[in-house]
Amino acid sequence: MTPQKSRNPQSSPQGTQVVSRIAAILQAVASGESAGSTAAIAHRTGLTRPTAHRLLAALGAEGFVDRTEDGNWALGPELHILGTVAAQRYPAQDLATPCLQRLAEATGESAFFSARRGNEVICLARVEGAFPVRSHVLYEGLRLPLGVASAGLAILGHLPPDQLETALADTREERTRLGPQHDDAHVRSLVAQVREDGWSLNPGRIVEGSWGMAAAVFDATGQPRYALSLTGIEPRFTAERRPRLGAALLDQAHRLSTALRAGATTV
């Protein structure tokens, strides 16, 4: 599945257009499950191929992207350095790692940690479960609108009504492009289920047969800013098994939320 563009770099004001384009380029490189070609990155960003190539070359000269042996593009060492420094301000991902490990070990499914940024949910980390058949819909760097995957549904389910309505309005166009199963009526139905169960369910809405469940994680201010999720094939998410998976997600989400609220260094 191709991630949706988070912005149109062509529509930015003249003075900020180059910054917007560079941001779009870096996000496109990061959002590919593997390194991407110049043509693929141009398609994801809506830029012309010559413009994308020129920006990629300039970013490569500064170490922000690298050219791989097969001629594709990947994130470069300078971003790793900046990310390492920035990570000190955002401890949630490090704290989430043991939670993901416990979820994967307890359930056999692939476990993911995602964060909300504006109207998107970004997959940041995963730990593979032991079950040999896996769903590969989610991967690190993937950006999806709120309300599409289980992580975004879990977050929406804990927003107050006014914020929910704003999020639905702001993501409507992107969700519509992904298919009728992501329209407001379907999202509202799944959000209502989150408010009843505490956890969300994505019954194969992105890729048929690939199911997911998630629980929201709250930051130090009490806002639903992150989510822990499990994904796998449909037979692994039976009605009998879902309550157990949901309980495991809620337990780890509570532990992570508590640690973030307390400023802890371990979970």
N, C-alpha and C positions, 0 to 999 in steps of 0.2 A: 504494500500500500504506500502510495506516495504522500508524504506529509504535505499538508496545506500550507500555503504561504501565509505568514503571520502579518505581512504588510505588503503594500505595493510600492517598491522603491522608486517607481517612475513618478508617483504622485506626490512625493515629498517636496517641500519648498526648495527653491534653488540652492539656498545656502546650506541646507542639510542633506541634500540629495546624495552626495558622495558617501556621507556617514551611513545613511539608510541603506545604500547599495552594498557597502562593505559588510554591514551587519547581516543583511540578507544572504550575502555570499557565505559568510562564516556559518550562519545557521544552516544553510543548505549543505555545506560540507559536513557539519556535525550531525545532521539528521539522517544522512545516508547510513544504512547498516554496514556498508563497506565504502571504500573510497569511491568518489564519483568522477565521471568524465566532465570535461568542460561543457559539453553539450547538455548533459544531464543537469548540471548546476545552473546553466542558463535557463533551462526549462523550468526548474523549480523556482527560480527567482523572478522569472518574467523579463529578464534582461536579454539583450541580443548576445549572440555568441562572442563577437569581438569585444564587447564591453565586459562580459564575464571573464574572458581570457585576460584582458588587460588588468583587471582588478586582481585576479588570481595571481598573475605574475608579480604584481606589486606586493601583494601580501606574502608571496613566497620569498621575495627578496628580503623581507623583514622577519622571516621565520615564523609567520603566523599560519602558513600552510606549507605542505611539502608535496613534491611530485613523487609519486611512487614508481616502482620499476616498470609497471605496465602503462605509465602515462596518466594515471588518474590522480586525484587530489585527496589529501588527508590533512587533518589538523596538524600544525607544526609544533616544534619544541617551545617556541616563545609563549604559545597559549598554555602549554603545560606549566610553565613557570608562573605565569600570571594566575592560572587556576589554582595552583598550590598556595599562593599567597592569599587569594580571595577565599579559599576554603576555610581559612582560619576564622573568617567572619560568619561562616555558614556551616555549623557543625552537624546539621541534621543528617547529611548523607553518611558520614562516618558512624554516627549513632545508629543509623538504620541498618547497617551491615549485619550485626548479630541478629537483628529481628528477621531479616531476610533469610539468613542461614537457618534459624529455628523453624521458620515457616516451610522452607524447602525440605528440611529433614523430616518434619512432622507429617507433611502432606504428600510428598513426592512430586509436587507440581513446581513449576517455575515461579519464583517470587520476584516482585519488582517494587522499586521505590520511585515515586514520581512527585513532582512539585508543580504547584500552580504558579504561573507567571501571567498576570493579566487574565485574558480569556482563553489561555492555553494551559494544557497540562503537558509537562515534559518528562519523559522517562529518563531517570538518572542512573539507575543501577539495577542489576538483576543477579540472582543466584539460581542456577539450574537445579531442578529436583531430580530424583533418581528414576522416576518413571521414564521409560525409554522413548515413548511417543510424546512429542512436545509440539506446542503451538509456537510459531515464530512470528506472530503478528507484532508483538512488542519488542523493542530493542532500545538500547541506550541512545539518546539523542532524538528519538521520535517525538514530534510535537503534534498534538491533536486538540481540537477545540473542546472546551468544557462540555460534558454531556455525551461524548461519543464513546469513549472507553470506560471501563468500570471505575478507574481512578477518578476521572472527572465527574462521574455520576455520584460517587461517594462524597466528593467535595460539595457538589451542588445540593446534595441532600441535607447538608448542615448549614446552608446559608439562610439568612432570614428572607422572608417573602420578597421584599423590595430588591434585595441583591440578586435573588434568583431570577426575577423578572428582567432585570438589567442584563444579566449574563445570557439569558435565553435570547433576548433581542440582539445583543452584540454578536452572538455566534450563529444566528439563524441562517445567514447567507452561506457560511462555510459548511454548516451541517446539512443544509439542503443539497449542496453539491455532492455530498457523500451518500445520498440516497434517502428515500422516504422513511426508512426505519429510524432515521435520526431527527424526524420532525418534532415539533413542540409537544404534540400529543403523546408520542412514544416516550420522550424524555421525561415529561411530567409523570407518566405512569411509573417509570422506573425510579424516579426521585421519591415518589410517594412510598414506594416499597422500601427505599433506604430509610425513610423516617419511621417506618414500622419495624424493620428488622435491625437497623443499625449499620448493615453492610449493603453494598450494591451488587447487582448482578448484570452482566452483559451477556445475554444469551445468543451469541453468534452474530451480533449486529455489524461487526466490521468484516469478518470473514466467516462464512457459514461453517459451523462445526467447531469453531474456536471460541471457547467460552472464557469468561473472566469474572472474578469477584474482587471486591476491594473494601477497605475500611479507611476512613479519613483519619489523618493525624493532625493534631492541633499544635500551633506554635506557642511561644511564650505569652502571646497576647490573647490566646484562646480562639484564634481564627483557624478554620480548616485550610491549612496551607499545603499539606502533603497528603499522600495516600500510600498504603501498602496494598499490593494486589497479588493475586494468584491467577495464572492462566493455564489452560490445557485443553484437551479435546473434550467434546460434549459428553461422552460416556463417563468421564471422571467427575462430572458435576451433576449427578443425579439429585432428585428431590430429597432422597434419604441422606445423601452425603453433604449437601449444601449447608445445613445448620452446623455441622462439625467444622467445615471449612470457615464459615462465617465466625464461629466462636474463636477459632485460632487467629483469624485476622484481627478481630476486635481486641483480643488479649495483647497481641504484639503492638497494635496501634495505641492502646492505652499505655503500655509500658514506654513506648517512644514519646508519646505526648507528655507523660509525666516527667521524663528525663529532660525534654526541651523546656518545660515550664520551670524545672528546678535548676537548669543550667548545669546538669550533670555531664560527666565525661564518659560514662559507661551506661549501658542499659541492662 
